[in-house]
Structure formats: structure tokens, C-alpha cells
Amino acid sequence: MIFRKKLYIKGMELEQNKYRRMLSLIAPLAIGFSLCACGSDKVAGGGPSGTEAGNAITAQILIANAPAAHAQVKLVEQNSLDGEGYTAVTNDSGIVTIEKVAVGNYTMEAIVDDSALSLQFPVNVKDTVNDIDLGKQSLQKSVFIGGSIADFIDDSSSESFKNMNGFVKFRGLDHSAAITNGKFQVFGLPAGTINMVFIPESVTDTVKISVETDAGDSITTLKPKAPEFQNETLLIDDFEDGDNINLIAPEYATSALDGMWNISTYPSLYDFKIIPELPIFVSGHPFNLGIQDSENGGKEVNFTFGFPDTTLVKQSWLCVSMAIGNLSRTYDLSSVDSIAFEAWGKGTAEIQISDENRKPENPPPGVLTYTAGNYTITLTGTKTKYKLAFSDLFPNEIDRKNVSSLAFVFHSDAEFHFDNLEFIGKDLLNIWKTKE
């Protein structure tokens, strides 16, 4: 059975990903996409060093308005599950300074008194020059989460969940625990947003849950509320699960191929040099080979493309594409105001929003789909967050209501890093609920 559910607790997303077994032999072009033309810990000082390192992150940690001396502080990349990052200790005045932090989004966690008191808060490092003063931050009573996994998962009838062995990890935090016979317990979690990932011992499937906690909470079960959508940013994929299915489509899927990421080419895949190499037959899907660990923690898509001799092959292209849902259907994206994503590398990419179910007029060789939106970006070596208004991509309203896929299309050699695709708008889950 293939499904993925999202529930909501105190306004926070609870995603259940009981994820799919792909066919054991899948060719890169099997679904017919043809769209056209932190490593080891870094130790930081416990106070201002007097150096000119730049981008020093400073905070004062307090306990009941008094300085928290010698508190343990850690800065972990927001999406990381390994807990590695920058470490430091507060001085006698409760002040901590961490210098030379790479650009990225982090969670800062502080803890004292054998996990009885802790805190977490987000830190966004935009450059390596400017200092960041986080001001005073007060420690609170820590949170306990534990019990049976079956009490945390909506559809928990499966014996595989009730008796699971494995691990639970927490995104952006330095916490983990063993799961034994379906049970676990974690003390000392900081209050706030807790993003848990249950990782089975023997399979690659994961279950992801987010919950908003208050200081001193003891949570042994989750009671989801109905989702409420107004203005929102909806994460379509961050690739942390390591698969080639976007995060949303499988909620409403009717096929194992719904919402797939894929690579297609014209001419044959054999004419291109792609790193990592994509074999015709693999266990799982070849796109997954390009989902790799990021330098700053978490995962990203990372491919290098070498094109064939264009004097022999005219109008060649390579396409990294995602089906919104089922490719046999079109979806109404008129509720999407814009899309956002992170991309970097080398070369030029055309962002194409297309409808696989409408035929183009006088298509060039290898082109079988109708392209409604088209926008070109030039990749640089610096990670860049792009935000593109749909009004720029879709001049005609009819095109916004008839979309089946989104793609990055290349016509020459390129290095492509990609992460964190988001839709921004209102009532966004209605995109997948509305079916033809």
C-alpha cells in the first residue's frame, strides 16, 4: 500500500510518510517524461575573542533572568538529523559567541542541569560578514516525548510499527534515541517545534512527525486537529527522505508513479555524461542517486551534466522534472502565487511549467508536451533562493489551471544543485484534491 498523510497539531504539520516500494527495475525514462526545450563538530569560543572573524553569533542565555553560566550550546543546520554542528559554552555572564559560521539556516540549542532546562531558537546566517546579536534567551523546562510509536501515527494498525526497532532523530537538534519493540523515550528536548523522524532498522521507510510543544510538556500520544489553510508556504520537497516522490502528491495518489522526480533527455540518455552515473536498471529509481548529503547538513539534489557533441545532435536537452501528481491529469495551480527554491552550480537552466496532456504546435524533435511557463536562470557558485511569481510564468489564466509538471531544462553542460521547493499561496492542498 502506498500512502502519505499530513496531519496538524497546534497548527504544526504532522506528516506521515509510510513510503513506497518502487518497482525493483525502473528505467530512467520509464514514466515517459518528455518536457521540452555539517561534517564534524566545530568548536567555538565561549565569549568575544577580539578577532576579526566576522559573522559572530552572540546570545546571552538566562535562567529566571539570571545568567546561565557554563550552559552547553550547539548550532545545528535546520534540516540535519545527525546533530553535528558548532559547539560552545557560555561564560560566567551567560554569554556565548560562535564565530565563522557558514551561510545557512540553523537551530541554536542550549541546555544545563542534566537536561532539566533547555531552549531552542532559529538562526538565519545570510552572509559571513555581519554579526548576529540574538539578545537574551531564557531557558525553560525541557520536554519529554516517548511511548509507543503506534500512538504517534494515525494509521498504526501495521505490526511493523507496533514492533519496530530502529531510531528516532530530531531535525536540527542533537538528540536521538533507540526504538525497541515499537517504544522509545527522549528526555531533555527543548520546547518549541519538534520535528521527529522515525527510522526503522531494517528498511528505508521513514515516518516524519512535527509537533509544537510547550515548556514542561510530556507527550506520549498525538491527537491531530483538522488542517487549516490560509496564507501559507507549502514545502513540496526537501529531499530529506532520499526518494524521488514529492512530499504532497502521495496523499491523494492513485498510482505508485504519482508525484515523481525524473531525468529525461533528447537524444538517448546514453549520449550524455551524467554524474553520478545513472544505470538503466537499479533497485529503486535512478534519480535517487543524485540526492546527496549537503555540505551544511541535510540533503540536496546534485548532478553534473555533460552534453553530446552538438554538431552531431541538434536541439539536444536534458530535463530534471517533477510530476505535480498523476501525469494523466492536469492540476489547477491558480491558487499558487509563486514558487520558491534554492539552486546553485554552473550553467543555465530553463524553468518550465508544462501540461503533458496538451500537445504543442509544431514541436521540435523530442518535444511532446505543451509548455505554458518558461523562465531562465543562470546558476552561480553561491546558494541562491529564487522566488518566482506565477503571473510572470503564466500570462494566461487558462495555463495556471492546467499544469501537470515542473521542470528544469538544460541545453548545455551544467552543474546543478537544487533544494527546498515550495509553493506559496492559499488553500494549496486543493491543487491535489481537485481531479479531472
ZAMARGU-4260 file (C-alpha; in steps of 0.2 Angstrom, whole numbers, plus 5000, padded with zeros to 4 digits):
<rodrens>
0) 5000/5000/5000 | 5007/5017/4995 | 5001/5032/5005 | 5007/5048/5014 | 4997/5058/5026
5) 4999/5075/5034 | 4990/5080/5050 | 4991/5095/5060 | 4994/5098/5079 | 4993/5115/5087
10) 4995/5122/5069 | 5010/5112/5065 | 5012/5100/5051 | 5012/5081/5056 | 5017/5072/5041
15) 5016/5053/5040 | 5026/5045/5026 | 5024/5027/5025 | 5033/5026/5010 | 5033/5016/4994
20) 5042/5001/4987 | 5047/5006/4970 | 5047/4993/4956 | 5064/4984/4958 | 5069/4988/4940
25) 5065/5005/4933 | 5072/5013/4918 | 5076/5032/4919 | 5063/5036/4906 | 5050/5023/4912
30) 5037/5036/4916 | 5038/5045/4899 | 5043/5062/4905 | 5047/5072/4889 | 5047/5090/4894
35) 5055/5102/4882 | 5067/5113/4877 | 5138/5100/5044 | 5153/5087/5044 | 5162/5085/5061
40) 5158/5097/5076 | 5166/5114/5075 | 5171/5121/5092 | 5168/5139/5095 | 5173/5150/5110
45) 5163/5155/5125 | 5164/5174/5123 | 5170/5188/5112 | 5188/5183/5106 | 5193/5200/5099
50) 5197/5193/5082 | 5190/5200/5066 | 5182/5184/5060 | 5166/5192/5056 | 5148/5185/5057
55) 5150/5181/5075 | 5133/5175/5083 | 5131/5181/5101 | 5117/5177/5114 | 5115/5179/5132
60) 5107/5163/5140 | 5097/5166/5156 | 5089/5156/5170 | 5075/5166/5178 | 5083/5182/5172
65) 5100/5177/5179 | 5115/5172/5168 | 5116/5154/5164 | 5135/5151/5166 | 5143/5136/5158
70) 5127/5131/5148 | 5131/5119/5133 | 5126/5127/5117 | 5125/5119/5099 | 5121/5127/5082
75) 5115/5113/5070 | 5109/5115/5052 | 5090/5116/5052 | 5087/5101/5042 | 5101/5090/5049
80) 5097/5074/5058 | 5115/5070/5063 | 5116/5083/5077 | 5133/5089/5071 | 5137/5107/5071
85) 5145/5121/5080 | 5148/5119/5099 | 5151/5132/5113 | 5149/5135/5131 | 5143/5151/5139
90) 5154/5161/5150 | 5151/5167/5168 | 5139/5180/5162 | 5129/5168/5152 | 5136/5175/5135
95) 5140/5163/5121 | 5149/5168/5104 | 5151/5157/5089 | 5161/5163/5075 | 5165/5159/5057
100) 5148/5151/5054 | 5144/5146/5036 | 5129/5153/5027 | 5113/5143/5031 | 5098/5141/5042
105) 5102/5134/5059 | 5094/5129/5076 | 5103/5135/5091 | 5100/5124/5107 | 5106/5127/5124
110) 5105/5115/5139 | 5110/5115/5158 | 5107/5105/5173 | 5107/5087/5166 | 5093/5091/5153
115) 5081/5099/5166 | 5081/5116/5157 | 5084/5120/5139 | 5079/5131/5124 | 5080/5132/5105
120) 5078/5146/5093 | 5081/5148/5074 | 5096/5157/5067 | 5097/5163/5049 | 5115/5166/5044
125) 5114/5176/5027 | 5132/5180/5025 | 5149/5178/5033 | 5152/5196/5036 | 5139/5203/5048
130) 5137/5199/5066 | 5121/5192/5073 | 5115/5198/5091 | 5102/5186/5097 | 5099/5196/5113
135) 5093/5187/5129 | 5086/5170/5128 | 5078/5161/5143 | 5080/5143/5147 | 5063/5134/5150
140) 5058/5117/5157 | 5063/5103/5145 | 5050/5092/5136 | 5048/5073/5136 | 5042/5063/5121
145) 5040/5045/5122 | 5030/5029/5122 | 5023/5018/5108 | 5026/5023/5090 | 5008/5017/5087
150) 5002/5032/5097 | 5011/5044/5086 | 5005/5038/5069 | 4987/5040/5063 | 4987/5023/5053
155) 4996/5012/5066 | 4987/4996/5063 | 5003/4988/5055 | 5013/4976/5066 | 5028/4984/5058
160) 5025/5000/5068 | 5019/4992/5084 | 5035/4981/5085 | 5048/4992/5076 | 5066/4993/5080
165) 5077/5007/5075 | 5080/5025/5080 | 5071/5042/5082 | 5080/5058/5077 | 5076/5076/5078
170) 5079/5088/5064 | 5090/5102/5069 | 5093/5096/5086 | 5107/5085/5094 | 5095/5072/5101
175) 5091/5054/5096 | 5085/5038/5104 | 5084/5019/5101 | 5067/5012/5096 | 5064/4995/5104
180) 5049/4984/5100 | 5040/5000/5095 | 5044/5010/5110 | 5056/5025/5114 | 5058/5039/5126
185) 5068/5055/5124 | 5071/5067/5139 | 5078/5085/5138 | 5070/5091/5122 | 5069/5110/5121
190) 5051/5117/5120 | 5045/5123/5103 | 5044/5115/5086 | 5050/5097/5087 | 5052/5088/5071
195) 5054/5069/5074 | 5059/5056/5061 | 5056/5038/5065 | 5069/5027/5056 | 5066/5008/5055
200) 5081/4997/5057 | 5079/4985/5043 | 5070/4996/5029 | 5072/5013/5021 | 5055/5019/5025
205) 5053/5034/5037 | 5039/5042/5047 | 5040/5061/5050 | 5030/5070/5063 | 5031/5088/5068
210) 5023/5094/5085 | 5023/5111/5093 | 5027/5109/5112 | 5026/5120/5127 | 5039/5120/5141
215) 5037/5105/5153 | 5026/5095/5141 | 5026/5076/5142 | 5019/5069/5126 | 5015/5051/5124
220) 5002/5052/5110 | 4997/5064/5097 | 4979/5070/5094 | 4979/5078/5077 | 4967/5093/5073
225) 4960/5096/5056 | 4971/5107/5045 | 4968/5125/5042 | 4975/5134/5027 | 4975/5152/5024
230) 4991/5161/5018 | 5004/5148/5018 | 5021/5141/5011 | 5019/5123/5007 | 5035/5113/5006
235) 5034/5102/4990 | 5051/5093/4993 | 5067/5095/5003 | 5073/5078/4998 | 5077/5073/5016
240) 5068/5056/5014 | 5080/5052/5000 | 5066/5047/4987 | 5060/5053/4971 | 5042/5056/4976
245) 5037/5074/4981 | 5030/5076/4998 | 5012/5081/4994 | 5006/5071/4979 | 5005/5054/4988
250) 4992/5060/5000 | 4980/5059/4986 | 4989/5046/4975 | 4981/5033/4965 | 4997/5026/4957
255) 5015/5022/4963 | 5021/5034/4950 | 5012/5050/4956 | 5022/5065/4960 | 5039/5058/4953
260) 5055/5067/4950 | 5064/5060/4935 | 5078/5064/4922 | 5074/5063/4904 | 5085/5068/4889
265) 5085/5070/4870 | 5093/5061/4862 | 5096/5045/4872 | 5102/5045/4889 | 5117/5036/4883
270) 5123/5051/4873 | 5125/5061/4889 | 5138/5060/4903 | 5129/5062/4920 | 5137/5062/4937
275) 5133/5052/4947 | 5131/5039/4933 | 5113/5033/4931 | 5112/5015/4926 | 5097/5009/4916
280) 5092/4996/4929 | 5094/4999/4948 | 5085/4995/4964 | 5073/5009/4967 | 5074/5024/4955
285) 5090/5031/4947 | 5085/5049/4951 | 5088/5045/4969 | 5107/5043/4965 | 5108/5062/4964
290) 5101/5065/4981 | 5116/5068/4991 | 5122/5075/5008 | 5124/5094/5008 | 5140/5102/5014
295) 5130/5111/5028 | 5120/5096/5033 | 5103/5089/5026 | 5101/5083/5008 | 5101/5091/4991
300) 5099/5086/4973 | 5117/5087/4965 | 5120/5082/4947 | 5133/5086/4934 | 5128/5085/4915
305) 5139/5083/4900 | 5131/5086/4883 | 5134/5076/4867 | 5143/5084/4853 | 5130/5097/4847
310) 5137/5097/4829 | 5130/5079/4828 | 5115/5081/4839 | 5104/5097/4836 | 5092/5104/4849
315) 5098/5092/4862 | 5091/5094/4880 | 5091/5087/4897 | 5077/5089/4909 | 5075/5087/4928
320) 5056/5086/4930 | 5043/5083/4944 | 5025/5077/4941 | 5013/5088/4951 | 5003/5072/4953
325) 4997/5059/4941 | 5004/5063/4923 | 4987/5058/4915 | 4979/5073/4924 | 4981/5092/4924
330) 4980/5102/4940 | 4973/5119/4944 | 4988/5130/4951 | 4978/5146/4951 | 4979/5147/4970
335) 4998/5147/4969 | 5005/5165/4970 | 5023/5160/4967 | 5036/5146/4969 | 5052/5146/4978
340) 5068/5135/4978 | 5086/5135/4981 | 5098/5132/4967 | 5116/5134/4963 | 5130/5127/4952
345) 5136/5131/4934 | 5126/5134/4918 | 5109/5140/4913 | 5093/5132/4917 | 5075/5135/4910
350) 5061/5133/4922 | 5047/5126/4913 | 5029/5123/4919 | 5020/5112/4907 | 5005/5102/4903
355) 5009/5084/4897 | 4991/5082/4892 | 4991/5096/4879 | 5001/5094/4863 | 5012/5109/4857
360) 5010/5116/4839 | 5024/5112/4828 | 5035/5104/4841 | 5054/5102/4838 | 5062/5085/4839
365) 5060/5076/4855 | 5046/5088/4862 | 5030/5080/4866 | 5022/5092/4879 | 5014/5109/4880
370) 5025/5122/4889 | 5015/5136/4897 | 5028/5144/4908 | 5046/5147/4904 | 5059/5157/4915
375) 5078/5156/4913 | 5091/5157/4927 | 5110/5157/4927 | 5117/5147/4941 | 5131/5153/4952
380) 5143/5145/4964 | 5133/5153/4979 | 5117/5145/4985 | 5103/5157/4980 | 5085/5156/4985
385) 5073/5160/4970 | 5055/5166/4971 | 5046/5167/4955 | 5028/5174/4953 | 5016/5163/4944
390) 5010/5179/4935 | 5027/5180/4927 | 5027/5162/4922 | 5009/5161/4916 | 5002/5176/4906
395) 4986/5166/4903 | 4974/5161/4917 | 4970/5145/4907 | 4988/5139/4909 | 4988/5141/4928
400) 4973/5130/4928 | 4981/5116/4918 | 4998/5110/4924 | 5005/5093/4926 | 5023/5095/4928
405) 5038/5107/4933 | 5055/5105/4926 | 5072/5112/4925 | 5078/5110/4907 | 5097/5112/4901
410) 5104/5114/4884 | 5122/5113/4888 | 5135/5107/4901 | 5130/5111/4919 | 5132/5108/4937
415) 5115/5108/4946 | 5112/5109/4965 | 5094/5110/4970 | 5084/5110/4986 | 5068/5116/4996
420) 5055/5118/4983 | 5040/5127/4990 | 5023/5133/4983 | 5017/5150/4991 | 4998/5154/4991
425) 4981/5150/4998 | 4972/5133/5001 | 4986/5124/4992 | 4981/5106/4996 | 4966/5109/4985
430) 4978/5108/4970 | 4979/5089/4973 | 4961/5087/4979 | 4954/5094/4963 | 4954/5080/4950
435) 4948/5079/4932
</rodrens>
